[in-house]
Each structure stands twice: as structure tokens, then as C-alpha cells.
């Protein structure tokens, strides 16, 4: 699988917006914006995170071009990683390959990730990369409008 990481460009945002408002993808991610179809909220979010020096964000490319994005950021004193893959390409190893490449860029350890309990695909991606589940918490998830159990993973090495 030929996956590469590069700087996220303005030209990528329209496609990311479409993926991030896909109803099935929103359910899987759960912890999204309250209204994934609100373009101004999407634009404000990406404007903020792309200009935040604490955020490391990359576009994910494969042989077909843009396949997703991956980022790390600090939350409550801990470094976390998050990613979004084109829903039509789930199950093809793109997330796993991108995370494997990204943990070479983001070298802070421990590195944490959070996954909605029902998102077994993302949990498998994290486990393949060496993340270990270290906790669980229940939080309100705007994307689905209810409390969701979230598994917390940590990469120590």
C-alpha cells in the first residue's frame, strides 16, 4: 500500500468536508461537530487547527490521491492523535499505513488516541500500530447526539 503524508492544502478542504459529513462516518467517529453539514463551522475549525503551532496535521495520499487526514494535538496535557479516512476506502489498510508513518513524525510519547466503542475498525488500526487500551469513559458525542462509550489507547514506545 503506497501511502504518503504531506502538508494539508486548501484544495483538500472541500473533499474533507464531504467525508466529514458522511452520515455513516459521523456515526463511526461519534465525536464530531454538532452539525457536520455546517460548512462555516468546518472552515472555522480547520482555520483554527491549521494555524495552531501545537497541531501537527498531514494529508494522507495513496495511489488515487487524497485519502484522508491525520493530526496530533495536545488535550489536557496529553498528546493525542486523530485521523479521518475517506469512507469509501475503509478496510484497505490506509489508516494503518498512515498511522505507521505518522508516529515517525509525531515522536512525543506517550501518544494517546480515543475511539468510540462501536468503531472496531479504528480500534484495530491503533492496536496494529502498537497502541494499548488503557481506559474507558463515557462522554456526550455531538455527532450522534447521545452519550457514547469511548476507549482510550496509549502508544508508549
Secondary structure, 3 states (H helix, E strand, C coil): CCCEEEECCHHHHHHHHHHHCCHHHHHHHCCCCCCCCCHHHHHHHHHHHHCCCCCEEEEEEECCEEEEEEEEEEECCEEEEEEEECHHHCCCCHHHHHHHHHHHHCCCCCEEEEEECCCHHHHHHHHHCCCEEEEEEEEEECCCCEEEEEEEEEECC
